[in-house]
Amino acid sequence: MSDINIIIKDRAGNIHKVLAPTDMAMNLMEIVRSYELAPEGTIGVCGGIAMCASCQCYINSNHSLPEAGDEEEAMLSEAFNVQENSRLGCQISITKELEGLSFELAPE
């Protein structure tokens, strides 16, 4: 099976249980965009290159994620509403290890 289950809390507080493909090289930001869970132009503004923090999210589950890279750390250091569990959705690739991942979108 190439799809995993992910739980996303949008900026309005609505919970969405979605399927995310592991075989299409997508990331969390692209999943949010594909399901239209954020208004057009409010997420992934930079196209997913860790330059805008519009896809900042809070990871709410205890999944083991890849370490944040230098670019992601630098962008988060300048972003608003950063929390201990903040990550950039564009930097987290969809893999089978993320089955059941729960995250919420940070405020705009």
N, CA, C and O of each residue as an XYZ file, in Angstrom:
432
protein
N       0.844     -1.184      0.000
C       0.000      0.000      0.000
C       0.882      1.237      0.000
O       1.826      1.330      0.785
N       0.580      2.183     -0.873
C       1.442      3.351     -0.998
C       0.875      4.597     -0.342
O       1.506      5.654     -0.386
N      -0.302      4.500      0.267
C      -0.899      5.649      0.942
C      -0.823      5.462      2.460
O      -0.911      4.348      2.975
N      -0.658      6.590      3.155
C      -0.682      6.573      4.612
C      -1.771      7.523      5.099
O      -2.219      8.400      4.359
N      -2.184      7.346      6.325
C      -3.176      8.208      6.950
C      -2.476      9.324      7.708
O      -1.533      9.081      8.461
N      -2.942     10.542      7.503
C      -2.403     11.714      8.195
C      -3.581     12.521      8.725
O      -4.621     12.619      8.073
N      -3.413     13.095      9.905
C      -4.447     13.934     10.511
C      -3.937     15.375     10.512
O      -2.861     15.668     11.035
N      -4.731     16.270      9.916
C      -4.347     17.672      9.775
C      -5.398     18.560     10.420
O      -6.590     18.440     10.139
N      -4.941     19.451     11.286
C      -5.831     20.464     11.851
C      -5.574     21.752     11.094
O      -4.463     22.282     11.120
N      -6.610     22.265     10.408
C      -6.419     23.471      9.611
C      -6.451     24.721     10.492
O      -6.636     24.621     11.705
N      -6.274     25.880      9.893
C      -6.185     27.130     10.656
C      -7.505     27.553     11.286
O      -7.526     28.421     12.159
N      -8.604     26.950     10.852
C      -9.918     27.232     11.445
C     -10.235     26.254     12.580
O     -11.279     26.355     13.223
N      -9.319     25.306     12.818
C      -9.517     24.331     13.887
C     -10.222     23.063     13.457
O     -10.510     22.206     14.293
N     -10.507     22.924     12.169
C     -11.159     21.716     11.658
C     -10.144     20.590     11.496
O      -9.011     20.822     11.073
N     -10.555     19.376     11.833
C      -9.697     18.199     11.722
C     -10.013     17.472     10.416
O     -11.175     17.235     10.087
N      -8.961     17.125      9.682
C      -9.105     16.409      8.413
C      -8.258     15.140      8.466
O      -7.059     15.194      8.739
N      -8.887     14.010      8.207
C      -8.166     12.744      8.081
C      -8.003     12.495      6.594
O      -8.983     12.301      5.875
N      -6.759     12.502      6.138
C      -6.496     12.403      4.702
C      -5.571     11.234      4.394
O      -4.870     10.722      5.267
N      -5.588     10.830      3.144
C      -4.645      9.837      2.643
C      -3.537     10.575      1.905
O      -3.793     11.487      1.119
N      -2.309     10.164      2.170
C      -1.161     10.798      1.522
C      -0.321      9.722      0.835
O       0.039      8.724      1.459
N      -0.009      9.918     -0.443
C       0.784      8.919     -1.168
C       2.259      8.963     -0.773
O       2.848     10.034     -0.631
N       2.834      7.788     -0.602
C       4.264      7.721     -0.272
C       5.122      7.525     -1.512
O       6.350      7.544     -1.430
N       4.485      7.337     -2.651
C       5.237      7.030     -3.870
C       5.257      8.183     -4.880
O       5.541      7.967     -6.058
N       4.957      9.409     -4.424
C       4.920     10.545     -5.346
C       5.884     11.665     -4.953
O       5.813     12.759     -5.514
N       6.776     11.412     -4.009
C       7.776     12.396     -3.564
C       7.126     13.701     -3.110
O       7.627     14.785     -3.409
N       6.007     13.593     -2.385
C       5.317     14.782     -1.881
C       5.764     15.081     -0.456
O       6.362     14.240      0.215
N       5.459     16.304     -0.005
C       5.754     16.688      1.367
C       4.454     17.155      2.036
O       3.408     17.223      1.390
N       4.528     17.474      3.326
C       3.321     17.868      4.064
C       2.653     19.095      3.463
O       1.427     19.142      3.361
N       3.438     20.082      3.066
C       2.877     21.295      2.469
C       2.078     20.959      1.209
O       0.995     21.506      1.000
N       2.597     20.076      0.382
C       1.908     19.707     -0.857
C       0.615     18.938     -0.579
O      -0.351     19.056     -1.332
N       0.595     18.161      0.486
C      -0.636     17.450      0.866
C      -1.709     18.465      1.265
O      -2.863     18.355      0.849
N      -1.320     19.451      2.072
C      -2.275     20.496      2.476
C      -2.822     21.209      1.254
O      -4.023     21.461      1.166
N      -1.954     21.535      0.317
C      -2.392     22.220     -0.903
C      -3.284     21.328     -1.759
O      -4.286     21.795     -2.302
N      -2.934     20.059     -1.883
C      -3.719     19.169     -2.750
C      -5.126     18.947     -2.210
O      -6.060     18.749     -2.986
N      -5.288     18.978     -0.896
C      -6.620     18.840     -0.299
C      -7.294     20.198     -0.076
O      -8.401     20.262      0.459
N      -6.629     21.277     -0.483
C      -7.151     22.644     -0.365
C      -7.572     22.958      1.074
O      -8.679     23.437      1.321
N      -6.667     22.678      2.016
C      -6.944     22.893      3.434
C      -6.494     24.266      3.931
O      -6.632     24.581      5.113
N      -5.964     25.065      3.036
C      -5.589     26.452      3.339
C      -5.939     27.281      2.108
O      -5.806     26.801      0.982
N      -6.384     28.518      2.309
C      -6.734     29.359      1.155
C      -5.558     29.512      0.185
O      -4.398     29.565      0.594
N      -5.876     29.579     -1.071
C      -4.870     29.762     -2.126
C      -3.962     30.947     -1.793
O      -4.442     32.015     -1.410
N      -2.675     30.756     -1.938
C      -1.716     31.830     -1.700
C      -1.320     32.027     -0.246
O      -0.614     32.982      0.078
N      -1.768     31.126      0.645
C      -1.415     31.279      2.061
C      -0.501     30.173      2.576
O      -0.089     30.196      3.736
N      -0.189     29.223      1.736
C       0.723     28.146      2.142
C       1.598     27.764      0.952
O       1.116     27.635     -0.174
N       2.875     27.587      1.215
C       3.792     27.245      0.142
C       4.078     28.394     -0.791
O       4.291     28.188     -1.986
N       4.085     29.592     -0.267
C       4.282     30.797     -1.072
C       5.606     30.746     -1.848
O       5.672     31.192     -2.993
N       6.652     30.204     -1.224
C       7.970     30.160     -1.884
C       8.120     28.946     -2.796
O       9.150     28.782     -3.450
N       7.104     28.107     -2.841
C       7.180     26.925     -3.695
C       7.810     25.728     -3.016
O       8.060     24.713     -3.664
N       8.069     25.827     -1.731
C       8.599     24.684     -0.995
C      10.105     24.628     -0.879
O      10.680     23.541     -0.806
N      10.761     25.787     -0.862
C      12.222     25.792     -0.758
C      12.711     26.377      0.572
O      13.843     26.854      0.661
N      11.864     26.341      1.598
C      12.211     26.793      2.957
C      12.624     28.264      3.005
O      13.570     28.630      3.704
N      11.901     29.110      2.250
C      12.249     30.522      2.212
C      11.139     31.455      2.695
O      11.293     32.673      2.614
N      10.007     30.906      3.203
C       8.932     31.828      3.580
C       8.216     31.470      4.881
O       7.596     32.348      5.481
N       8.271     30.265      5.328
C       7.614     29.780      6.553
C       6.088     29.814      6.483
O       5.432     29.690      7.517
N       5.505     29.978      5.295
C       4.038     29.966      5.193
C       3.474     28.570      5.436
O       2.274     28.427      5.670
N       4.305     27.552      5.386
C       3.859     26.172      5.627
C       4.252     25.682      7.017
O       4.248     24.480      7.283
N       4.592     26.621      7.901
C       4.951     26.215      9.262
C       3.809     25.414      9.874
O       2.641     25.784      9.750
N       4.154     24.327     10.527
C       3.151     23.501     11.183
C       3.693     23.024     12.521
O       4.895     23.067     12.782
N       2.776     22.572     13.355
C       3.122     22.041     14.665
C       2.881     20.535     14.632
O       1.759     20.081     14.408
N       3.931     19.778     14.853
C       3.831     18.321     14.854
C       3.283     17.892     16.210
O       3.900     18.154     17.243
N       2.122     17.233     16.207
C       1.455     16.875     17.449
C       1.581     15.407     17.830
O       1.104     15.004     18.891
N       2.211     14.609     16.991
C       2.396     13.194     17.307
C       3.872     12.927     17.569
O       4.724     13.769     17.288
N       4.161     11.765     18.101
C       5.535     11.433     18.490
C       6.299     10.680     17.410
O       7.029      9.736     17.709
N       6.140     11.083     16.183
C       6.864     10.438     15.091
C       8.315     10.896     15.068
O       8.629     12.035     15.415
N       9.179     10.002     14.661
C      10.581     10.344     14.481
C      10.728     10.978     13.101
O      10.531     10.323     12.078
N      11.074     12.250     13.091
C      11.207     12.988     11.837
C      12.677     13.249     11.541
O      13.502     13.274     12.454
N      13.005     13.442     10.279
C      14.385     13.831      9.946
C      14.715     15.155     10.636
O      13.838     15.996     10.835
N      15.967     15.327     10.992
C      16.415     16.578     11.609
C      16.168     17.743     10.661
O      16.277     17.596      9.444
N      15.840     18.887     11.217
C      15.685     20.095     10.409
C      17.051     20.511      9.867
O      18.046     20.499     10.593
N      17.090     20.875      8.594
C      18.326     21.331      7.971
C      18.618     22.779      8.331
O      17.802     23.441      8.973
N      19.769     23.263      7.921
C      20.186     24.632      8.220
C      19.202     25.668      7.679
O      18.880     26.641      8.362
N      18.718     25.452      6.433
C      17.780     26.402      5.830
C      16.478     26.463      6.623
O      15.936     27.542      6.861
N      15.982     25.296      7.030
C      14.742     25.246      7.795
C      14.921     25.913      9.161
O      14.062     26.683      9.592
N      16.022     25.624      9.833
C      16.304     26.241     11.137
C      16.384     27.762     11.007
O      15.855     28.492     11.845
N      17.050     28.230      9.952
C      17.189     29.676      9.743
C      15.824     30.324      9.511
O      15.545     31.393     10.053
N      14.978     29.685      8.710
C      13.662     30.249      8.432
C      12.801     30.251      9.687
O      12.110     31.236      9.949
N      12.822     29.193     10.458
C      12.033     29.134     11.686
C      12.516     30.160     12.712
O      11.725     30.648     13.519
N      13.801     30.486     12.684
C      14.317     31.476     13.638
C      13.772     32.876     13.356
O      13.807     33.747     14.226
N      13.266     33.089     12.129
C      12.719     34.381     11.751
C      11.190     34.391     11.677
O      10.587     35.447     11.483
N      10.566     33.230     11.830
C       9.115     33.110     11.671
C       8.370     33.543     12.934
O       8.954     33.628     14.015
N       7.088     33.811     12.781
C       6.210     34.146     13.903
C       5.550     32.871     14.426
O       5.465     31.868     13.716
N       5.090     32.920     15.656
C       4.322     31.830     16.276
C       5.078     30.505     16.320
O       4.461     29.441     16.272
N       6.398     30.558     16.410
C       7.200     29.343     16.453
C       7.062     28.691     17.828
O       7.117     29.357     18.863
N       6.882     27.381     17.807
C       6.799     26.597     19.029
C       7.879     25.522     18.999
O       8.560     25.340     17.990
N       8.025     24.822     20.102
C       9.034     23.768     20.196
C       8.832     22.682     19.142
O       9.800     22.078     18.680
N       7.580     22.433     18.761
C       7.273     21.384     17.787
C       7.062     21.927     16.364
O       6.489     21.242     15.516
N       7.525     23.151     16.109
C       7.379     23.755     14.777
C       8.316     23.111     13.767
O       9.473     22.812     14.060
N       7.784     22.908     12.577
C       8.568     22.466     11.426
C       7.989     23.126     10.191
O       6.862     23.620     10.216
N       8.749     23.135      9.119
C       8.236     23.597      7.827
C       7.721     22.370      7.082
O       8.462     21.417      6.842
N       6.439     22.409      6.721
C       5.832     21.275      6.043
C       6.510     20.909      4.740
O       6.509     19.743      4.347
N       7.086     21.884      4.068
C       7.754     21.620      2.788
C       9.021     20.795      2.956
O       9.545     20.259      1.980
N       9.514     20.689      4.174
C      10.767     19.975      4.419
C      10.549     18.563      4.969
O      11.511     17.862      5.285
N       9.289     18.150      5.082
C       8.999     16.815      5.613
C       8.353     15.980      4.514
O       7.187     16.174      4.170
N       9.121     15.061      3.979
C       8.647     14.192      2.903
C       7.699     13.127      3.438
O       7.848     12.641      4.559
N       6.723     12.781      2.610
C       5.762     11.747      2.967
C       6.431     10.377      2.785
O       6.811      9.998      1.678
N       6.562      9.657      3.882
C       7.119      8.300      3.858
C       6.202      7.391      4.663
O       5.368      7.865      5.434
N       6.357      6.100      4.485
C       5.500      5.153      5.200
C       5.670      5.266      6.714
O       4.763      4.904      7.464
N       6.818      5.763      7.172
C       7.069      5.929      8.607
C       6.185      7.001      9.235
O       6.070      7.068     10.458
N       5.564      7.834      8.416
C       4.696      8.897      8.928
C       3.243      8.458      9.096
O       2.381      9.290      9.379
N       2.958      7.176      8.927
C       1.592      6.667      9.122
C       1.046      7.177     10.455
O       1.670      6.997     11.501
N      -0.127      7.817     10.407
C      -0.783      8.306     11.613
C      -0.283      9.648     12.110
O      -0.703     10.103     13.175
N       0.604     10.295     11.366
C       1.131     11.607     11.771
C      -0.012     12.588     11.993
O      -0.982     12.616     11.234
N       0.117     13.387     13.041
C      -0.870     14.429     13.340
C      -0.137     15.760     13.426
O       0.858     15.883     14.140
N      -0.635     16.756     12.695
C      -0.052     18.089     12.769
C      -1.114     19.141     12.540
O      -2.198     18.854     12.032
N      -0.790     20.357     12.920
C      -1.706     21.478     12.686
C      -0.960     22.607     12.016
O       0.238     22.793     12.230
N      -1.676     23.356     11.206
C      -1.084     24.497     10.513
C      -0.930     25.658     11.480
O      -1.845     25.970     12.242
N       0.220     26.288     11.445
C       0.455     27.477     12.270
C      -0.389     28.625     11.709
O      -0.744     28.612     10.530
N      -0.711     29.614     12.544
C      -1.474     30.773     12.045
C      -0.710     31.482     10.930
O       0.516     31.405     10.855
N      -1.457     32.174     10.064
C      -0.821     32.929      8.967
C       0.065     34.016      9.508
O       0.681     34.752      8.737
